[in-house]
Amino acid sequence: MNGQLNWFKGGLLLGAAFLVAVAFVKPIGVSTQFVIADGIVWNLFSDDVIREDPESKSGYASPNAYLNKSGGKYAKNVANPVNYSFVFVIAMVAGALLSSRLGGPRPAAPDRNAPEVWRQRFGEAPALRYMTVFFAGLLVLFGARLAGGCTSGHMMSGMMQTSLSGYLFAVGAFAAAVPAAILVYKRK
């Protein structure tokens, strides 16, 4: 395997993690937690973002329409962020850090800044790569929130639950990603 993670074993482990989450807790989806993180920061600087509201379904309300969705469910998560979904996102970051420190996959020196296919097309300078990745991430996150969920929520958890919207999202994601990759990397 030349030091590469076996994709088949990785796929089985990922599938098992999603199955356990769906069976025992709830489907995995993480993009909403970025909104919750924004709300937490906003709440640090403003007393008007979240308020207790005994009349709302969750017991919390917000003048922000998005945080007030579903009877103040997101407002409650901002007020009390230690919950399964938020801890899951923190654990993803911590797990990646732990993997890197305990000998997880290590790219060769040139690949640390950008993969070979990027370097062949755009050169060695890491600044362009970092800027592109940052803005692409913002675009993906904006699209995820616009669609009401991310790839892990719509595609992976959705397809696992045999949701038609999950399958449609997967088709749409690949229908956009493949031509975009061909356009960016000029590959046949």
C-alpha positions as CSV (number, residue, x, y, z in Angstrom):
1,M,0.0,0.0,0.0
2,N,3.1,2.3,0.0
3,G,2.0,4.0,3.2
4,Q,-1.4,5.0,1.9
5,L,-4.5,4.2,3.9
6,N,-6.5,1.4,2.4
7,W,-9.6,3.0,0.9
8,F,-11.7,-0.1,1.3
9,K,-11.0,-0.4,5.0
10,G,-11.5,3.4,5.4
11,G,-14.8,3.2,3.6
12,L,-16.0,0.4,5.8
13,L,-15.0,2.3,9.0
14,L,-16.7,5.5,7.7
15,G,-19.8,3.5,6.9
16,A,-19.8,1.9,10.3
17,A,-19.4,5.3,12.1
18,F,-22.4,6.7,10.1
19,L,-24.5,3.6,10.9
20,V,-23.8,3.8,14.6
21,A,-24.5,7.5,14.6
22,V,-27.8,7.1,12.7
23,A,-28.9,4.1,14.8
24,F,-28.0,5.4,18.3
25,V,-27.9,9.2,18.2
26,K,-28.9,11.0,15.0
27,P,-27.6,11.4,11.4
28,I,-24.2,13.1,11.1
29,G,-24.2,16.6,9.7
30,V,-21.8,19.3,10.6
31,S,-22.4,22.6,8.6
32,T,-25.0,23.8,11.1
33,Q,-22.4,23.8,13.8
34,F,-20.5,26.5,12.0
35,V,-23.6,28.7,12.3
36,I,-23.8,27.7,16.0
37,A,-20.1,28.7,16.4
38,D,-20.8,32.1,14.8
39,G,-23.8,32.5,17.1
40,I,-21.6,31.7,20.2
41,V,-19.1,34.4,19.1
42,W,-21.9,36.9,18.3
43,N,-23.5,36.1,21.7
44,L,-20.2,37.0,23.5
45,F,-20.4,40.6,22.1
46,S,-24.1,41.2,22.2
47,D,-26.7,40.6,24.9
48,D,-29.5,40.7,22.4
49,V,-28.7,37.6,20.3
50,I,-30.2,34.9,22.6
51,R,-32.8,35.2,25.3
52,E,-34.7,32.7,27.4
53,D,-38.3,32.4,26.2
54,P,-40.6,30.0,28.0
55,E,-43.2,30.3,25.2
56,S,-40.9,28.8,22.5
57,K,-40.5,25.1,22.0
58,S,-36.9,25.0,23.0
59,G,-37.1,27.6,25.8
60,Y,-34.9,30.0,23.9
61,A,-35.5,32.6,21.2
62,S,-33.5,35.0,19.0
63,P,-34.3,38.1,16.9
64,N,-32.2,36.4,14.2
65,A,-34.6,34.4,12.1
66,Y,-32.1,31.6,11.4
67,L,-31.2,31.1,15.0
68,N,-34.9,31.2,15.9
69,K,-35.8,28.4,13.4
70,S,-37.5,25.3,14.7
71,G,-38.9,26.9,17.8
72,G,-35.5,28.4,18.8
73,K,-33.6,25.1,18.5
74,Y,-30.4,26.8,17.2
75,A,-30.8,29.6,19.8
76,K,-30.8,26.9,22.4
77,N,-27.6,25.4,20.9
78,V,-25.9,28.8,21.0
79,A,-26.9,29.3,24.7
80,N,-25.9,25.7,25.6
81,P,-23.3,24.6,23.0
82,V,-22.1,21.4,24.8
83,N,-24.3,19.0,22.9
84,Y,-23.7,16.0,20.6
85,S,-23.3,17.9,17.3
86,F,-21.0,20.6,18.6
87,V,-18.8,18.2,20.5
88,F,-18.7,16.0,17.3
89,V,-17.2,18.8,15.3
90,I,-14.7,19.6,18.0
91,A,-13.8,15.9,18.1
92,M,-13.3,15.8,14.3
93,V,-10.7,18.6,14.6
94,A,-9.1,17.0,17.7
95,G,-9.0,13.6,15.9
96,A,-7.2,15.0,12.9
97,L,-4.7,16.7,15.2
98,L,-4.2,13.5,17.2
99,S,-3.7,11.5,14.0
100,S,-1.1,13.9,12.7
101,R,0.8,13.7,16.0
102,L,0.6,9.9,16.4
103,G,1.9,9.1,12.9
104,G,-1.1,9.4,10.6
105,P,-0.5,9.7,6.9
106,R,2.4,12.0,6.1
107,P,2.6,13.5,2.6
108,A,6.0,13.9,1.0
109,A,7.6,17.3,1.6
110,P,6.4,19.0,-1.7
111,D,2.9,17.7,-1.2
112,R,2.5,19.4,2.2
113,N,1.8,22.7,0.5
114,A,-0.1,21.4,-2.5
115,P,-0.6,18.1,-4.3
116,E,1.4,17.3,-7.4
117,V,-1.5,17.9,-9.8
118,W,-1.9,21.4,-8.4
119,R,1.8,22.2,-8.7
120,Q,1.8,21.0,-12.3
121,R,-1.0,23.4,-13.2
122,F,-0.4,26.4,-10.9
123,G,3.2,26.2,-9.7
124,E,4.9,25.8,-6.3
125,A,3.7,29.0,-4.5
126,P,1.6,27.9,-1.5
127,A,-0.2,31.3,-1.2
128,L,-2.4,30.8,-4.3
129,R,-3.3,27.3,-3.1
130,Y,-4.2,28.5,0.4
131,M,-6.3,31.4,-0.9
132,T,-8.1,29.2,-3.3
133,V,-8.8,26.5,-0.7
134,F,-10.0,29.1,1.8
135,F,-12.4,30.8,-0.7
136,A,-13.6,27.4,-2.1
137,G,-14.3,26.3,1.5
138,L,-16.4,29.5,2.1
139,L,-18.3,28.9,-1.1
140,V,-19.0,25.3,-0.2
141,L,-20.1,26.3,3.3
142,F,-22.4,29.0,2.0
143,G,-23.9,26.5,-0.5
144,A,-24.4,24.0,2.3
145,R,-26.2,26.4,4.5
146,L,-28.3,27.6,1.5
147,A,-29.2,24.0,0.8
148,G,-30.0,23.4,4.5
149,G,-27.2,20.9,5.1
150,C,-23.8,19.7,4.1
151,T,-22.4,16.8,2.2
152,S,-22.2,14.6,5.3
153,G,-25.8,15.4,6.2
154,H,-27.4,15.4,2.7
155,M,-25.3,12.8,0.8
156,M,-23.8,10.4,3.3
157,S,-26.4,10.3,6.1
158,G,-29.2,10.9,3.6
159,M,-28.2,8.1,1.3
160,M,-27.7,5.8,4.3
161,Q,-31.3,6.5,5.2
162,T,-32.4,5.9,1.6
163,S,-33.5,9.5,1.3
164,L,-34.4,10.6,-2.3
165,S,-33.0,14.1,-1.5
166,G,-29.7,12.5,-0.5
167,Y,-29.4,10.7,-3.8
168,L,-30.3,13.8,-5.7
169,F,-27.8,15.8,-3.8
170,A,-25.1,13.2,-4.6
171,V,-25.9,13.4,-8.3
172,G,-25.8,17.2,-8.2
173,A,-22.6,17.3,-6.3
174,F,-20.8,15.0,-8.7
175,A,-22.4,16.7,-11.7
176,A,-20.8,19.9,-10.6
177,A,-17.5,18.6,-9.2
178,V,-16.3,16.5,-12.1
179,P,-16.6,19.4,-14.7
180,A,-15.1,21.8,-12.2
181,A,-12.1,19.5,-11.7
182,I,-11.7,19.1,-15.5
183,L,-11.9,22.9,-15.9
184,V,-9.4,23.7,-13.1
185,Y,-6.9,21.0,-13.9
186,K,-7.3,20.9,-17.7
187,R,-7.4,17.1,-17.8
188,K,-8.9,14.8,-20.4
